[in-house]
Amino acid sequence: MLSKTCTRLLLKTSNQKFTTSLLNTATQKRFYADDVDGRQSALEESIASVLTKQANEYEVTKELAFITSTIKNEEDFSNLMRLASKVGSKLAYNGVQDVGYMAKKPVVRVAVTGAAGQIAYSLIPRIASGEMLGKDQPIHLVLIDIPDSMKLVEGVQMELQDCAFPLLRGITVTSDLAEGFKDVEYTLLVGAKPRTKGMERKDLLLENAKIFQTQGKALGKYAKSNNLTLVVGNPANTNALIAASNASNIDPKQFSAMTRLDHDRALAQVALKLNVPVRSLSKFAIWGNHSATQYPDLSNALVDGVPVLSKVDKTWVEKEFIPTVQQRGAAIINVRGSSSAASAADAAIKHMRDWALGTPIPGEWVSMAVPSDGSYGIKPGVYTSYPVICPGGGKYEIVKDLKIDQFSQERITASVKELLEEKSGVQALLK
């Protein structure tokens, strides 16, 4: 019955876009459900969200409800996915025949700077495996670093070749930004002078500012106009501002700086405190700078739909949680002797994946440093972290109409003040 109904559903839509959405959203949400009931509701919710965007789908929605009610075990779920892919391979969308997950998408160029570094070493294989842009997106990786690091980057290239990633269609190793940024659609600016023990982030500012000015100019000249750039190298917010201001022909909204690592650190601390899985937490926010002044905000945070602040006391939030998240990077340097690498790479993958493809859970809050649009009294002219929603397609929406209490406002204001001070220090490099 499952197979017959599913076939009828998919043939009735005769729409490859729907079929692909079914596969992608159902598979993504599958990993957020531990039990059969969770899988059913997750699948129904995700596919229904696609159906509601189409006309005359009432009957299809009814059949969908029946399909999800028949999923009783892992085998049923696998059958649904397998059948959807099979039927999808026979459907045409916009006159182009494809084969479900094996759809022949054009190869996209993805550039990573600082390719010889530790963050890149953790990051690059995950991009090549499809974790960032999807399991159906072939890519050409461009690995960029300074001339003195080319031998190390060639070693990374050799390892990538040995991995035999099916989606990896080519690798370019270069120290030339003109070659490296030519026709790129996704860029991760990871390379920067690293922060070492005892060094404050502001000390990095001038040393890295000229690097990002040069890279911004090259992106504006050589990258595709739809290129999305994630700045990871610190001080990330101000480096993003410098790069974006020098990148002619690219919308500043196509640049962002990474505060996803801070966001994930906040999630982890609350999960440890409450002894709950991270996936039970939602509506966390990081405001301001990716620095020790950042404000990890629990005002709207939920655990299984219940306010987190009803589960923890104020003293813990103010004296332990906030300082721990703010100082986590320095704490790791003290223990490890160098900056976060694996966790930073993981955050970069999630940031770019959600920005490009949308969050696995529709409407999920994530944190990104983006150009301020005046929201919450933060004047335009800085890249500051906000809670955002990512629908996909390189778009984001700042979460609006949140109530900001005095405690929160003071901390947001302090972090934005630091951003303005950083901006003042590099004003000569801004266009």
Secondary structure as UniProt FT lines:
FT   HELIX           2..13
FT   HELIX           16..30
FT   TURN            31..32
FT   HELIX           36..51
FT   TURN            52..53
FT   HELIX           58..70
FT   HELIX           74..88
FT   TURN            89..90
FT   STRAND          92..93
FT   TURN            94..95
FT   STRAND          96..97
FT   HELIX           100..102
FT   STRAND          108..113
FT   TURN            115..116
FT   HELIX           118..128
FT   TURN            129..133
FT   TURN            135..136
FT   STRAND          139..144
FT   HELIX           147..149
FT   HELIX           150..163
FT   TURN            166..167
FT   STRAND          168..174
FT   HELIX           177..180
FT   TURN            181..183
FT   STRAND          186..189
FT   TURN            197..198
FT   HELIX           201..222
FT   TURN            225..226
FT   STRAND          228..231
FT   HELIX           236..246
FT   TURN            248..249
FT   HELIX           252..254
FT   STRAND          255..257
FT   HELIX           260..274
FT   HELIX           278..280
FT   STRAND          281..282
FT   STRAND          285..288
FT   TURN            292..293
FT   STRAND          295..297
FT   TURN            299..300
FT   STRAND          302..303
FT   TURN            304..305
FT   STRAND          306..307
FT   HELIX           308..310
FT   HELIX           314..316
FT   HELIX           317..321
FT   HELIX           322..326
FT   HELIX           328..336
FT   HELIX           342..357
FT   TURN            362..363
FT   STRAND          365..371
FT   HELIX           375..377
FT   STRAND          383..392
FT   TURN            393..394
FT   STRAND          395..398
FT   HELIX           406..425
FT   HELIX           427..429
//
